[in-house]
Amino acid sequence: MGDVLATEADLLGMIKEYLTFEEFEETVQVFDKECKRKGKLVSKPRGNALRDSKTRVIQKDLLSSFDDGDHKVFFELWTENIPSEVKHTDTEAQSLEFYLHIHFSIYPLRRHPNRRERISLFKQYLETRGAALSQTTEFLPYYALPFVPNPTVHPSFKDLFQDSWIPQLKSKLEKFLLQSLKSSKTPRLSTKGNGPNNACAVQQLQLQLAESDRRITSYVRKFNKTQADYRNLIGITAELVDTLEATVSGKMISLEYLQSVYVRLFSSQMRQRMVQSTDFTRPGTASSMLRASIAPQRPKDVPMLPSLDYEKLKKDLVEGPLRLRCLLLQALRWRLTRSLPGEQRDTVLQGFISNDLLKCYNTNQKTVLDMMRSNNEVVRQYTARLINAFASLAEGRAYLSQIPKLLKVLTEALKTEDKESLTRKNVLVALQKLSLRRSQQTAMIDDGLIGWLVDELQDPDCLSDYTLEYSTALLMNLCLRTKGKRKCAEIAKHVLKVLTDLLGHENHEIRPYVNGALYSILSVASVQQEAREMSVEEILRCYNKEENPDLNRQIEFIIKQLNSGLLYKGPESDDEEDEDDNDEDLMEIDLDKEEVFQPQQRELSGESLLTTEYLGIMTNMTKVKRKSTPLPQPNDDEPLQRPVTPSSYRNVSTGITAKQYVTFPFSPLISRGDYAPELLSKPKIPRTPDTTDNQNRAHRDGRLNLAPQFSQSEPQQSNRPGSTSSTGRRGGEGEGGGKHLLMMGNQLRK
């Protein structure tokens, strides 16, 4: 009997320990009263006093070594006492550790500017654990710290040597230690689970680890092949530059040499067949084969996904149990995001639309959109994710635009959800994608979204990079409209202050959108006047000193716009044209990241849930997708002047062609030419007459011919190097061209 009482007392003690750990204060009080009333004994937590005392000692030692600049003691305690999962997965811990390494590295420099003995330790950290943060904008400038001779006077690092920097960092450290050392005291109840759920979780993690290893191996193999191809191409390019140099000097190139170059350009599998089948005496043969080798392959036949019973689906989505609704929202989103681009995904989307999945044509009954107002956060989040998936596809945006109350529900969620919640992020991204459509732009402007965005961007440090990027992109899209400019003119001082402040933000990804918004609203006379009173030009000149040619050119265009007298005086653009949408798809991998809802063991989910419980007959409607018309890509020299999304702009700005991934819709300004002509002028580039004529003709035809241009006349050579040929070109010019080619060849070989 005594053993039973002891076991019961221990169990009740573990329950109280767990409730206390999770801070269920009222529950603990009620639990104590109940136990006393029933005469139940509750064992006291074992070793708590000793453990708390030890924690305080560790915390004190860490802070003391921080103050003393003793990096050895500090990082020994850090390694031993901070949980490894926190150090490797928690972004706050990784950020803090980065700045702690900076603190200890520059600690001697605060007293003696010439003492650089610890800089090498920081460099070693950057090359090991710190390498994972090299792609983060916040930390990127500090990777230059080990190579700066005197960081104490360098403008990029002056904040590190301010008197306020150390107290701020120490405050962050204290808060982190309080939380992390507390979280390491795992309640006994949390360590007792060895049941089937734990085994299932371990098995799932092992499968995920194996899949990750497989992907890493595949990526490494692809990277090695790409690196080898790159080196091969650099070598061939250097040889071809030598060849061009030789031809300038009048030397002949043999067919055997060209054949050896051609062979090296192709993969090993094609070399033998190419040598046997290629006629090298026919001009253009090798170049045609090269273009054919990188042409997109014809897609293989992809099976269509099974049809679904949409009536049952819609009923369970609205009326089913909470868990089932979450599973269905997740499964429907996965059907869109995980289907293969092309006919399979188009068929899935058309099935959703033709069966009115979101009930946009039914205003009398409760719809899926109403789930955005659910009391359950997971339901709201997964509904927002599904809407975001719809908005990622051109036909999906057209469907969403037909729902009268859509924008009202989304803007309501945008303003009421927690700032960095996944629900709010998905709502923001969905609105940003919908802002590619003119009707949605108009509705957003009428709903006062511009004023809300400007207020939100007033304190950018409280926003994540992701939120900041999509917020500025949405604001820019709305500012491109005449109605949006007029809204900005009503609060011109506030808008100009926020936008010019954002130019100095550390996240450089937002600059194209900030520049585009500034350029657009500065076409309004009242905004120009306010900008002059605020000395906006002087502010812009400060940013023009940075070593960023693209940014500098865009700033110059904005300054010209500010000082131009040619203001927009045309008709209201909002009623002139039909829908002006980017008709390419913008599906992102972020849509399926950070899944908070996990199916239980043996619980149907995803496609298996849909095809098992909701199988239908002939409900998929195949529709031929309209072909997109490639439009001009954004010019890095000028601010953006047509609606974009961050994902599509990144694809184009990093060199991915618009024809492959994304096409930008024309802005009303571009299509009518409502801005100053001199702002579009480009530097004149000397061309030969026939190439100029060909290119002009290509522009008139609405296309740009990127193929090599050849003169119709045969080259005429002179017998002596310095003589003038019948074409009017001096031999000296050819000699200069040869020197230039030689420099190019040497540079490539380096």
Disulfide bonds with the S-S distance in Angstrom:
none
